[in-house]
Amino acid sequence: MYSNGRHTLVSVVATVAMVVMTVLLAAWFPGQPAAPEPQPAALIGIAPGR
């Protein structure tokens, strides 16, 4: 019984995490209409430190 309950909890948490990530991505795109992919470009530009 514990195994089943734990599996269900993990499944729900994973689903919620995916939904949150999707919402964050959806919120990012309209916020940066100038560039179609501002996140990867910013990460790549910050990573090397120039």
C-alpha positions in Angstrom: 0.0 0.0 0.0 2.8 2.4 0.9 4.5 1.8 -2.4 1.3 2.6 -4.3 0.7 5.8 -2.3 4.3 6.9 -2.8 4.1 6.2 -6.6 1.0 8.3 -6.8 2.5 11.2 -4.9 5.6 11.1 -7.1 3.4 11.1 -10.2 1.4 14.1 -9.0 4.6 16.0 -8.1 6.1 15.3 -11.5 2.9 16.5 -13.2 2.8 19.7 -11.2 6.5 20.3 -11.9 5.9 19.9 -15.7 2.9 22.3 -15.5 4.9 24.9 -13.6 7.8 24.7 -16.1 5.3 25.0 -19.0 3.7 28.1 -17.4 7.1 29.7 -16.8 8.1 29.1 -20.4 4.7 30.6 -21.6 5.3 33.6 -19.4 8.9 34.1 -20.7 8.0 34.0 -24.4 5.6 37.0 -24.4 7.9 38.9 -22.0 10.7 38.7 -24.6 9.1 39.2 -28.1 12.3 40.6 -29.5 14.2 37.3 -29.5 12.6 33.9 -30.1 15.0 32.2 -27.7 16.3 34.7 -25.1 16.9 32.2 -22.4 19.6 30.0 -24.1 21.3 33.1 -25.6 21.4 34.8 -22.1 22.7 31.6 -20.5 25.4 31.1 -23.1 26.4 34.8 -22.9 26.6 34.7 -19.1 28.4 31.3 -18.8 31.7 32.2 -20.5 31.9 35.5 -18.6 33.3 37.1 -21.8 
